[in-house]
């Protein structure tokens, strides 16, 4: 588990793990990244109530990816389930169902399941994932072309990647590259059941990043992955990644081109105020200054 400024949500997240009914030993490792609010106090209080909880207290803020790496490396179990302290699991049988699926399919590198997106404090469902994928087993190309696995649903066979590669610290996002690495070692299984909730709130990592930041994130991710698989001599995967990068960026460019066309259309119609509003939205999404 990763925690940073999650005082309002951390207890619910941890208790959603503690409620799990699973036929295995459970260790809860939480990387607390020197929060500015009361997150650390909440986690320390919970730790005193259950010996399975281990809190890694950072002396200074090290950031999302380094915190993920250090927390991942602290894990000792056969499998790793990932959860941020601002999200939560909704089914007490989540871990058991994923554990059973991984035992039934020893070739799977990881598995995931459906999830819902909820508002921060009212828990109103405003979305869900994944989009229709049409299969209960995904291959490398599907993971390369889309971040189809919800971060709140990951269940990883740790022995395949006991330690993350050194270049992982250069990444800006922690989850999608790991899915791609794992899918290069075996299929990724999907369980068609909603068992977790991703909390949408203004302080979340995704909500605080504009599209320009996202473009940089993807460029860095693909370049590092291409280099990794080239070093391994897995040139089929390299070709898939290069094609996936072209496809992802083409789709992204099309979205902004559509907004720009709408803006120009309103200008031609003399509806300048509406055109300016569209332009404002487009630039805000891209993370540009006004």
N, C-alpha and C positions, 0 to 999 in steps of 0.2 A: 504494500500500500504506500502511496505517496501523499504527503500532506504539506500544504503551504497556505496559510491564511484561511483555514477551513474551520474556524472555531464554531460557526453556526451549524456545520454539517457533519463534523468528524464523528460525533458520538453515534449518529444514525448509521454512518458507513461501517464503523467497527462493529456495532451490534448486529448489523445484517450479516456479518461474517460469523460472529459468535453464535448466531441462531442456526448455523448450518448443521444438518444431521448427515454426517458422512462417516463411512466405514474406513477411517484412516486417521493417523495422527495429524493434528493441525497445528501449524505454527504461524502466527500472525506477525509479520515484520513490517514496521511502519517507518519510512524515511521522513522525518520531520525536518523540513528545510529552513529552520530558523525563522519561523513565522513572526510577523509583527503584531499579531493579535493573540488571543488566548488559546490557540490551537494546542500548543505544547502542554498547557495545564490540563486541558481536556483529555489528551492522550495519556498523560502520566496518571491521571485519576483512574482511567480505565485499566491501565497496566497493573495497578495495584489490586484490581479485582479479579484478574485472571492471569495465571502464570504462562499461558500460551502467547501472550502479547509481549513483543519485544520492540521497543521504540529506539530508533537510531537518531540521536539528537545531534544535528549539525551545529557547529560553533559559529558558522556564518552561512549565509545563503549561497548555495552553489548552483542553483538553477535546475530546471525541469529534467533535462537529460542526465547531467551528472548525478542528481539525486536518484533517478531511476536506475542508473548503472550500479551505483553503490548498494542500493536496496536489493536489486536483482542478484548481485554477487553475494549478498548475505544469506540468500535462501539456500536451504540444505535438503529440501524434499525432492521426491521423484518428479513432482509436478509443481508448477507455479501458476496460481490464479492471480490476476492483476486487478486492482481496484484503487481508484483515486478517492481521497477522503471527502470529496464533494459529491460523489455518486453513491449508489447503494444497490445491493442485491435484493430481490423481491421474493424469491422462492427459497425456503429452507432446504430444498433438495437440489439446489443448483450444482453444488460441488459433487454430490453423489452421482448425479446424472452425467456430468462431464467425466468423472472418474470412470464410471461404468463404460461410457462410450470409448474412452481411450484404451481401456483394457480389452474391449471387444475388437478394437482396430489398432493393433500394435504398430501398423505402418503409418498411422497418423502422427504428424509432427505437433499438431495442436488442434484444438477444436473451439468453437464459439457457438453462440445461440442468439436468438432474437432479443431485442431490448426496446424499451420505450423511452421517449424524451419527455421530461416533465419540467414544469415551471419551478423556480427556486423554492418558494415557500408554500405555495398552494397545492403543489403536487398534481396540477392539472396536466393531463397528457396532451402534448402538442405535436407529437410525431412518434415515429417508430423506425426501426431498422432491423435487418438490412432491406434494401429494395429487393425485388424478386430476383433470386439467383438461380432457380431452376435445378438445383442439385444439392445433395447432402454431402458432397465431397468436392472440394475445389483444388485446382492445380496451380502451378506457378504462374501461368499467364494471367489467370483471373486475379490473383493477389497483386501482380505487378501493375495491372491496368486500373485497379480501383482499391481504395481503402475500405474494403467490404466488412472487415472485422471490427465490431465495436470494442473500444478499449475496455469497457466495463465487463466484457464477456470472455476475455482471453483465458485459455487454459492450456499451458505449455508443457511439453515433455522436456524437462530441464536438461536431461542427459545429452540431448542433441547440441545444445549450446550452454555448457556450464558456465562459461564466461563470455561476455560480449567482446567482439573484436576491438582492438585499440582505436580504430577509426570511428567507433560509435560515438565517442565524445565530441566529434566534430558536427554531429547532427543537431538539428533544431527541434525535431519532433522525435518521440521515442518509440511509438507503437508500430506504425506502418512498416518501417524498415525491418523490424523484427519479424513481422508476418511474412515478408518476402524472403528473408533468410531461411526461416523455418520451412516455407513451402518449397524451397530448393532441396530440402532433405526428406520430404514426404508430403502426402496430401494433407489438406486442412479440412477437418470435418465440421459439419454444421448440424445443430440440433434446432429444429423448428418449434421452439417454445420460448416465450418471453419470460426471462428470469432475472432481469436487472433493469435499473433505471439510470439514465444519464441526465444529470441535472443541468438545465440551461439557466445560467445566471450571468450578469454583466461582468463578473470578475473571472470567469472561466478562461482557460488558455485560448480557446478558439474564438471566444467573443471579443477578446482584447487584441486580436491580430487582424490587420487588413489584408486585402488580397495581394498587395505587393510583397508583404512578408511571406505569404503563403507560396507565391511564385518562387521566391528565393529558397524557401524550405524545400520545395520539390526539386529544384535544380541541384541543390547540395545533396539531397538524398539519392537521386538517380546517379549522379556522378560517382559518389562513394560506393554505391552498390555495383555499378559497372566495373569499377576498379577492383572490387573484391572478387567478383566472379571471373574477371579476366585473370587475376592472379591464380585462381583455382583451376584455370583452364576449362571452365564451364562456358563455352562460347555460345551454345544454344541459349542459355539463360541471358548472356550478354545481349544477344540479338533481340530477345523478347523485351528486355528492359529498355533498350534503345527505341524500339517500336512503341512501347508503352509510354515512354516520355513524350514522344511526338504526338501520340493520341491525346494524352492528358492535356498538354499545352494547347493543342488545336481546339479542344472542347472549351478550355478556359478562355482562349482568345475570342471564340465565337460568342460567348456570353456577353463579353464587354462590347463586342462589335454590335450586337443586337441593341444594347442600351444606347450606344452612340447613334445608331440609326433612328431610334425613337426620339432622341434629343433633337436631331436635325429635322425630323418630320414636324415636330411641334414648332420649331423656329420658322419653318416654311409656311406653316399655317398662321403665323403671327401670334402664337400662344407662348410668348417668351417666358412668362412666369412658370408655366408648367415645364418648359424645356429646361429652365434653370434648375428646377427641382429635380428633374431626371439627372442632370449633370452633377448636382450635389450628391445624389445617391450614388451615382457611378464612381465619383472620386472618393467618397467616404468608404465605399466597399474596397476600392483599390488601395486604400490607406494613404491617399495623397493629401497634402495640405491644401486648404482652400485659398 
